[in-house]
């Protein structure tokens, strides 16, 4: 059964979209990740224009983050104060990201930029995850030496002004780094249609030194606002949010997440990381070949 | 003759934890049973880099150790005896059941129920034990209402 996507302007099988939504939903239930970094490339592979894939992915990430935030909120694992600074940077960043998106779109360069961003982003994630996973699989024993901790020595970050106390995160730091991190992830989030938790979480732990209890909840909390902002500006400025596409993906995602959570508790984290790394690298390889191979239509014409 | 039998209490940093400990201490003094305090580290629900995962695990372990220490000090003050401690990694309910099955000297589990009607997310251990696992338990479960005062606990034991 196919449906016409009004914004993407293509006919597509409903079940295919719902199925992919389920698949990515299961992955995010399994890994506790947003899944945007896999969903957007998959949509592009299906023939949906990259601009629409990115635009429509924002509401999908938003929807799949909400239930996560509620769960973490109940366990009191959200630091709203530092979250506020992250999201204020993030909202500005994602707005600028959408403007940048529009600029590149008018020059006709946006599709290639999206693909390049994904190539770098996924390549980096996939390779680092594959290394880590291989390392732990090879020497699968508990190392008692070299216990990794956060950088507690004072760095330049602690010298910045506007210091505030963040009780939940057990921090006394300047408000500037959270705003900057939020901003940077916001730009990427808007341009790639991802939540950005994969960059945000390590940044929160290593750069800010946040208490790890609140890291996941706070990251999801700010993702909600950033993706809501992206959704608004993408549809207002670029008209690239296909609500039918988003709704179908969300439908699939809801079902998939339940399945993922159930499988997840039975598998070891090291193997999960390995599986995800392989998936990410496969998607990455596909993007690379798409970029390198001579396209079917060498020239494209656009009327404006 | 009851010397090596244990009362199990769970340390989870909840407000009702003190009530459970208080009751366990009172029982312990009365029946000369020892106390074992257990705490559980829930598995991570997010997949991130290895470094971050390790930091998360270390922090969770540190916190659990502090929690056990706090509860152990409380018991020592009350009863004069140092309690046994158990720290397990894994899903709370299944690890709790494993602990009870492995340590055959444990012969009762004391839990305290949160008495605040507004707090809907409390009592998760009691809820899942009673609704799903109660027929699989080797030992009885005592539930102390969270609104009991220390004097009242002293009175009824």
Interface residues (C-beta under 8 A of the other chain):
Chain A: X31 X32 X33 X74 X75 X128 X129 X132 X135 X136 X147 X148 X149 X150 X198 X201 X202 X205 X206 X211 X212 X213 X215 X216 X264 X265 X269 X272 X273 X276
Chain B: X43 X44 X45 X46 X47 X48 X49 X50 X51 X52 X53 X54 X55 X56 X58 X59 X60 X63 X91 X121
